[in-house]
């Protein structure tokens, strides 16, 4: 399985998590929405970093993305 086939679902998941984080911030009055937004933002960042490490060519860049 190629890295691109693995990275595409991660990028889609990052976009979905980022969208849910925005929705959580819009609904700040609802109890638990701010921690939910923070969790979704962290999930988006993690998915994006892993997908970028899969798409990187050199080992140094891969390692940098994995450390992020």
Secondary structure, DSSP 8 states (H G I E B T S, - for coil): --HHHHHHHHHHHHHHHHHHHHHHHHTTTSTTHHHHHHHHHHHHHHHHHHHHHHH--SHHHHHHHHH-
